[in-house]
Amino acid sequence: MSERIALRTATQRDRERIRTWVRRPEVANAMGSGRCDDPVPPDDGGQVFMMIRRRDDEPIGYIELRDMKHGRRAAELLMCIGDPADRGRGYGPEALEELKHVLPHVGLDAVYLRVFTDNDVAVRCYEKAGFTKTAVQEGTLRRDAPSKYLMEYWV
């Protein structure tokens, strides 16, 4: 268990905070959307977990599991640390370690994600947490990063 980070299920109030985070241009650009998607569409069957900094019980980011409907045993993972001041402090890998304990309880054997090939910080974060690169996807939305890695983690 992480001494610095805990996960909890997101509330409606948390979803408003997430919307604020993902509307920031640098976050939207890094996530590849360029716009704000509502976290976990209602028919998706997904879940959103808030990353909580233990020392002050403050939400600092979120992890979203998408496309969990119809009994799938894998889900797409999206992750964001909202405040730039909290990035680069090792919270991401710690939150992913916490998530590993949750995955069997939500019926998942694997999670996968897509990350821009030029996002070295995120790639290192995911690799540190045990994700492996399984493919390169060409033709993404950003012209300055023409490809994404597909990365997977199996329980």
N, C-alpha and C positions, 0 to 999 in steps of 0.2 A: 504494500500500500504506500502511495506517495505521501510524504510528509508535507508537501506544498500544495498539491492539487487534489480536489475531489470532483466527482461528477454527480449531477442530479438532473432529474427530468426537468425540461424547460416548462415554464408557465407562460400564460398569455402575456404577462408583463415582460418576461424575458424575450419573447418574440419581437416586441417593440424595440428592445435594445439591439437585438440581432439586425433588424431592419436598418437601424441607425448605422451600425457597423458596416454592413455590406453595401450601403449607399455611398460610402467613402470611395472616391475614384481609385485610390491605390489598392483597396481591398477588392473592389469589383474587377479591376484589371487583372490582379493576381489570380482571382478565382475564374477568370475567363468569361465572365458573364457580361461585363460592361453595364449591367443593370441589376436590379434587386428582384430576386425570385422570393416568393413567400417560402420561408423554411417549411419543409415537408408539406407538400400538397395534401389536402384532407383525404383523398382517395388512395394515397401512396402506401399507407400502412407503415410509414417510417416513424422514426423517433428522433427527437432532438435532446441532447444532453448539454447542460451548461457546465463549463469549466469554472470551478470555484476556487479562488485562492484561499487556502485554509487560514492564513494568518489574520485576514480581515473579513472573511466570508464574502468577498467581492467577486461577482462574475467577471471573468476576463476574456472569455471566448466561448465557442460552442463546437460541438461535434454533431453532425447530422448523419443519420443512416437513412438512405432512400431506397425506394423500390423493393420493399419487403413484402409486398402483397402476394397472395396465392401460395403461401407456404414456401417461398424461396428460402434457401439456406445460405444465401449470400446477399449482401447489400452494398450499395455505393456509399462511400464515405466522403463527406465534405467537412472541412475543419477550418476554423478561423479564430485567430487571436485578435480581438477587437481593437485594443488600444496599442498604437505603435510602441509605447513605453514598455509594454509587457512582452514584446516580441524579442527573440534572441536570448531569452533567459532560461531556456530549457523546459518551459511549460508544455510545449507541444508534445515532445516525446513522453513526458510524464503522464499527460492526459491520455495518450494512446495506450500506455501501460495500464492505466485504470480501466480503459474501455475493454481491454482484453478479458478482464474479469467479468464484464457485463455480457459479452457476446454469447456465451452458452445459455445464459438466462433469457435472452431474447430470441433464442432458437437459430442462431447463426453459426455456420462453420467457417465462413470467410467474409472478408470485406475487401473491396477494391476501390481504387481512386484513380483519377487522372490529374496529372500535375505537369505544368509547362516544363519542358526540358531545360530551359534557362533559369528556372527557379531553384538554384542550388541549395539555398537554405531549407526550403520545404523538402526537397529530395533527400537531403541528409537527415532531416527530422524523421521522415518516414522510414528510411533505411535503418536508422538507429532503433526504431520501434519494431523492426523485424519485417517490414514490407520488402518485397522483391520486385524488381522491374520485370515485366513479362512481355511487353510489346511497346512499340512506338507508334502513335497515331498521328498521321499527317493531316493537314488541312484544318487547323483550328481557327478560332475567331480572331485571334490577334495576329497581325501581320509581322510583328517583330519577334514572335515566337511561333514558328510554323509547325511545331509538333509538341505532343504531350507524351509523357510516359504513362502507360497503364501499369499500376503497381497493385500487388495483392498481398494479403496476409491471411493465412489459414490457421485456424485454431488447432 
